Every structure is written in structure tokens, then in C-alpha cells.
Amino acid sequence: MLFICLRGKTMEKIKLNGLDLDIYKDKLDNGLLVYICPMEKHDTHASIVTKYGNDILEFVPRGKDEFITIPPGTAHFLEHKMFATEDGIDPMILFSNNGASSNAYTSSNVTRYYFTGASHFYENLKILLDCITTPFFTKENVENEQGIIEQEIKAGFDDPGQMAYFLTCKSLFNEHPHKYPVAGYVDSISKLTPEMLYDCYNTFYHPDNMYLVITGDVNPKESFEFVKDYYQTRDFLDNEDIKIKKYDEKDEVAAKEAVETMDITNKIITINYKVKVTNSKRERFLTNLYILIYLDILFSEMSSLYDEVHHDKNILQHIEYYIENVEDYVIIYFNTEVIDDESILKRINELINQKDFTEKDFSLIAKNLVKSAILSTESVNGVANLIVNQELLYGKFYTDLYDKYKNLSYEDCIDFIKGLDFSNYSIDIIKKD
């Protein structure tokens, strides 16, 4: 590996095999991990990510000795409040004045803040870093935010798509906090206090629990020095391991079937599989790829099975599917509008449990994944997402990413799929009231 000299130390240069990209990596003394990918003649993008989301509800606050319990929705609430400033100036307006688009989101396991712009990079980067290093929580602004997020929560439960996802998570998980909506409930966020938010901030927004990703038309050395100089002006509690409660989640789903009624025209049905993968010796990266390939073979337009599946009494004519990682499980979601509940469930179960496919279909789908992976690295946002997701899902960065895609094995894939258990599933229905 190559290195760039930085005031007496070096920054690691990572070459992505098969891709015309170099990524520079280093860590500040306070623990902040920094990735920088220069891309000439592009806009600039920066994301700062904390490894804290809605799935953490019990932990020992940094600097304290005992576990505390926080209500569902705390991480999302904290995300909103990180844009509160003592002088009342909205950082979003500052980004906009600099010609940058900005946003943030909270998921089950991370909170991410980011911007993309064509100019004023260091000004925008300072705004971003100011947001996550200068918390300002008061009784008044917390109570005000509770009213705002209450409306967001109510809107979520009025949305059929979001309601279907909420119902699914509740059906799949017994003890794990993934069963709760990311935004929480009206009664849960009403319990939040500034003290709770500061406990969460001091614990999870510490640099040693975060990483910064910069992509675009930037100089790696200058960018890293800017970040380093910025953090020298900020004080944090000492680095320490974070104690988080682990849940003894059952492999079985919490409910085999759940039904909700809403004012909708067409019935929505979701069929969702809870698949344990910890016994696999393969890396989670390959686990995800093999499952996605298998699903595409069964349900995508590229597969030789497409005509058979999608014209089988039109049962699966409008089906969507995706996967999600929740600790030891891969969750497979199927979403569709149907008339015959029993027929679609039976057909999906038949297909997913056949655990067989041709090498021709495998090669075609795998080749398409390679193409998609390469195309995703042509934009600053795509490269940033690549880095963020690798750190999130795998806890490491693959320098041989392209090779891993290119060298996918039909035999390994089909062997892996045959070892999966698809018996734990839920069927959840949203129908007209």
C-alpha cells in the first residue's frame, strides 16, 4: 500500500482493484476514522456517520457506571435536535446559501449527516462538523421538537407503505428493538429530556464511534489536515468501549400473521422471512450477495423464470423485494398488491424453498450485479454510499471489491442457499377498513 505524508505521519492509500479509484484512510487521535476519495471534475460530498440508531435502547452512558433505558425514537429525535443552534441559525439555510444540498437520516443502526455541493467545500464541511460537535438541548427546544416529531409519527402511521413496514418489523421480532418504528411513538418521545439526549450524544457522538467520508474534487492531504485542525479545538470524554445491551432474540417470528385496516383502495400484503446467518462461515458481504442473486434469479425480469413466475395467474405480477441486515439475521421483504392471499404466499414459499437454479441464470444475474456495482462508483454520492455501507455492514473496507463480484462462484452460491432456513416467516396484511 502507498502512503501520503501528513505532518510526520502517513495516510494509508487504498487502491480498489478493478476500479479507477484511490481511497485514503486515516484515524485522528480522538478515534475518528476518515475516508477520502478524490474524484476530479466532480462535486464534493461529505458524510459523517455515528454508529447509533434506533436498535440501541439500553446502554451505559460514557463516563457513568450503570445501564440506562431510553425510549424508542430517541436516535431519530437526536438527529433532529443536532440542527438546533444557540444563535437560532438553521444550518440547512447555511448549506443552501453555499449552493449545497444537505440532509440527514436515522436508521436502525446509524445516523448519517451529509451534504453535496459544487463549491465552498471547506465552509460546508465546517457547517457539517459544527452540527455534530455543538449540541444545544434545552427543555424548551426539546418540548417544541416533540410537537414537530409527533406530527411526523402520525403521518407515518397514516401512510400505507410505512404502516406495512412497521407491522412487518413488529411481526418478525420478539425482543429486539428492531420491532419499534425508527421515529418511535408519540408516548415514547414524550418521555425524552435534555439529560437523556446529552447522555446519548456524549456516548455515541464521540469521534471514536463515528466516521467521516469525503468524496469528490478534493485534495486528500488538505482535507485531512482541515479535519484534524478542526477537532483540535473540540474536547470530548475519554475513549472507551461502549456497553450496549444484547438481546436474546428468538429465531421464530413474533407473529405468523398480522392484519391492520386503513382507508386504502388496494390490499397490501407483505411476506417476510427471518433468516439466521451466523452459522455461515462466509463473510456477511458474500451472504448478502448470494441472497440477492437468488432473489433476482427467482423474481427479476432478467431471469429465465420470469415469464413462468409473473404470468402464473398474475399472482406475482407486481412484486417488490429487498433485504435488510439485523445483527444475526437477514430479513427478506416481499411487498405486493394482491387479490388472493393464500395463492401468493404458497407460490412465494414454493419458489424460495426450491433452492435450485441454473448456472446460466446465476452468471447472468452476477454479471448484472458487477455492472451495477461499477456504475455506482461513477458519482460522489455512490462512492460515499459504498464506503459508508461497507463500514456499517462489514466493519471493514474491501480493497478487492471488484474481484469479489467478478469471482462469485455458482457452486458456492447454490451450496449456501441450500443451507438457509426459510421456515420462519410472517404474512402481514393492510386492507381497507
C-alpha positions, 0 to 999 in steps of 0.5 A: 500500500502507498502512503501520503505524508501528513505532518510526520505521519502517513495516510494509508492509500487504498487502491480498489482493484478493478476500479479507477479509484484511490481511497485514503484512510486515516484515524485522528487521535480522538478515534475518528476514522476518515475516508477520502476519495478524490474524484476530479471534475466532480462535486464534493460530498461529505458524510459523517456517520455515528454508529447509533440508531434506533436498535440501541435502547439500553446502554451505559452512558460514557463516563457513568457506571450503570445501564440506562433505558431510553425510549424508542425514537430517541436516535431519530429525535437526536438527529433532529435536535443536532440542527438546533443552534444557540444563535437560532441559525438553521444550518440547512439555510447555511448549506443552501446559501453555499449552493449545497444540498444537505440532509440527514437520516436515522436508521436502525443502526446509524445516523448519517449527516451529509451534504453535496455541493459544487463549491465552498467545500471547506465552509460546508464541511465546517457547517457539517462538523459544527452540527455534530460537535455543538449540541444545544438541548434545552427543555424548551427546544426539546418540548417544541421538537416533540410537537414537530416529531409527533406530527411526523409519527402520525403521518407515518402511521397514516401512510400505507407503505410505512404502516406495512413496514412497521407491522412487518418489523413488529411481526418478525421480532420478539425482543429486539428493538428492531420491532419499534418504528425508527421515529418511535411513538408519540408516548415514547418521545414524550418521555425524552429530556435534555439529560437523556439526549446529552447522555446519548450524544456524549456516548455515541457522538464521540469521534471514536464511534463515528466516521467521516467520508469525503468524496469528490474534487478534493485534495486528500492531504488538505482535507485531512489536515482541515479535519484534524485542525478542526477537532483540535479545538473540540474536547470530548470524554475519554475513549472507551468501549461502549456497553450496549445491551444484547438481546436474546432474540428468538429465531421464530417470528413474533407473529405468523400473521398480522392484519391492520385496516386503513382507508386504502383502495388496494390490499397490501400484503407483505411476506417476510422471512427471518433468516439466521446467518451466523452459522455461515462461515462466509463473510456477511458481504458474500451472504448478502450477495448470494441472497440477492442473486437468488432473489433476482434469479427467482423474481427479476425480469432478467431471469429465465423464470420470469415469464413462468413466475409473473404470468402464473395467474398474475399472482406475482405480477407486481412484486417488490423485494429487498433485504435488510441486515439485523445483527444475526439475521437477514430479513427478506421483504416481499411487498405486493398488491394482491387479490388472493392471499393464500395463492401468493404466499404458497407460490412465494414459499414454493419458489424460495424453498426450491433452492435450485437454479441454473448456472446460466441464470446465476452468471447472468444475474452476477454479471448484472450485479458487477455492472451495477456495482461499477456504475455506482462508483461513477458519482460522489454520492455512490462512492460515499454510499459504498464506503459508508455501507461497507463500514456499517455492514462489514466493519471493514473496507474491501480493497478487492471489491471488484474481484469479489463480484467478478469471482462469485462462484455458482457452486458456492452460491447454490451450496449456501442457499441450500443451507438457509432456513426459510421456515420462519416467516410472517404474512402481514396484511393492510386492507381497507377498513 
